[in-house]
Amino acid sequence: MALTLHVDGARWRAAQDAAIAANPGLVPVVKGNGYGFGREVLYAEANRLRVTMIAVGTYAEVPGALAGFSGDVLVMEPFRAAIHAAIHAATQAGLPSVDDGRLVHTITTRVDLDGLLAANPAARTVVEGLTSMGRFGAPAARVGDLVAAGRGEGVTLHLPLGSGHVDEISRFVEAVGGIRPFFVSHTTADEVAALRRRFPEHRFAARVGTDLWLADRAAYEMRSHVLDVRPLAKGDRVGYRQRPQAAGHLVVVSGGTSHGVAMESPASAATARSRAIAVAEGMLEAVHRVRSPFTVGGTMPRFAEPPHMQCSLLALPDGVAPPSVGDTVPVRMRLTTAYPDAVVIE
Ligand SMILES: *Cc1c(COP(=O)(O)O)cnc(C)c1O
């Protein structure tokens, strides 16, 4: 009675191994929902991969990462001295994570660097450069000084989707000078290889999540249990909203909004028309107009109404053989927004 992520362990690990082999020095990213597998599972995989560093998204993820992973932990959100001071004041608790020798902090300003070094003179840092991404970073002209002032271990660069990465990173490498590792995000293995050819004296390491953990879609499958099945006559009303249904079967399956079902962007809706409806009506309101992500009897039935918190009501059309209670059905979900009840690695 659960939404379960089934993983073919051998196949999943072979894909991870291939991603590392194709991109030497790769730093696995373990953040958020752990790409559907959960962060604990991914810390264990990172240990298995024998990488020396992982990257986490936020300071909130630091304690778990230090406990679950044995190597260095790079925090990708920049250290903000003012925010850390405010948290400290609010909780009266120290922030021991700032002191851990396995932590590597991301710095974008001098004020934050000074604040960090005041809290821990031995703090390890990398300096993030401001790319066309425009999220966090110090302008290229200031990166070198910040690295020097903090005895920084490298420079990080986060690139937007698209092409032109090699040129943009190259401009940074030339502007920053010195020989140091560059940690690059959203840069393909081919682009990293091109950078190594262009700057053989520098070290480049890609920070990768999706193309490491979700590299082989055939290695995992989300499965839902069929919880109830009943015939529907044309016009029968069901659900919170008592919408009239077509003839067929009502199929109740595990998996709802709390698991991330139907949380995908309208871009994943099948047609331009269904995307337009989804945008106009709001995603959750419009889901009964688009196909559900559940595959039942070889079809993807519509939702009878928007998904509930932990289960969903599907309207199986007349003529499609209904499943039995207890059957499992596959669910197509984007794993970066999925929260399964269980992960089974076989
Ligand atoms: C999330 C994130 C990554 C990893 O992104 P994927 O698309 O999952 O590989 C890399 N760098 C930064 C800065 C990120 O925030």
The ligand as an SDF file (V2000), in Angstrom:
LIG
                    3D

 15 15  0  0  0  0  0  0  0  0999 V2000
   21.7780   20.9830   -8.3080 C   0  0  0  0  0  0  0  0  0  0  0  0
   23.1040   21.5050   -8.7230 C   0  0  0  0  0  0  0  0  0  0  0  0
   23.9700   20.6960   -9.4670 C   0  0  0  0  0  0  0  0  0  0  0  0
   23.5690   19.3230   -9.9600 C   0  0  0  0  0  0  0  0  0  0  0  0
   22.5750   19.4690  -10.9200 O   0  0  0  0  0  0  0  0  0  0  0  0
   22.0970   18.2260  -11.8120 P   0  0  0  0  0  0  0  0  0  0  0  0
   21.3420   18.8610  -12.9170 O   0  0  0  0  0  0  0  0  0  0  0  0
   21.2370   17.3760  -10.9570 O   0  0  0  0  0  0  0  0  0  0  0  0
   23.3190   17.5140  -12.2680 O   0  0  0  0  0  0  0  0  0  0  0  0
   25.2090   21.1960   -9.7710 C   0  0  0  0  0  0  0  0  0  0  0  0
   25.6070   22.4260   -9.3660 N   0  0  0  0  0  0  0  0  0  0  0  0
   24.7950   23.2260   -8.6470 C   0  0  0  0  0  0  0  0  0  0  0  0
   25.3100   24.5560   -8.2110 C   0  0  0  0  0  0  0  0  0  0  0  0
   23.5150   22.8040   -8.3120 C   0  0  0  0  0  0  0  0  0  0  0  0
   22.7140   23.6030   -7.6040 O   0  0  0  0  0  0  0  0  0  0  0  0
  1  2  1  0
  2  3  1  0
  2 14  2  0
  3  4  1  0
  3 10  2  0
  4  5  1  0
  5  6  1  0
  6  7  2  0
  6  8  1  0
  6  9  1  0
 10 11  1  0
 11 12  2  0
 12 13  1  0
 12 14  1  0
 14 15  1  0
M  END
$$$$
